[in-house]
Amino acid sequence: CRRRARHSVDVAQDPDIETIDLTESDIEDS
């Protein structure tokens, strides 16, 4: 599984991604 910071809405569409609820800035940082 790819480790990406994603919104919970995206994880429902991308169940293959381990999702962590982070802010927009945290997503850019990862």
Residue pairs with C-beta under 8 A, 6 or more apart in sequence:
1 16
1 17
1 18
2 16
2 17
2 18
3 17
3 18
4 17
4 18
4 19
4 30
5 19
5 20
5 22
5 26
5 27
5 30
6 14
6 17
6 19
6 20
6 27
7 19
7 21
8 19
8 21
10 17
10 19
11 17
11 19
22 30
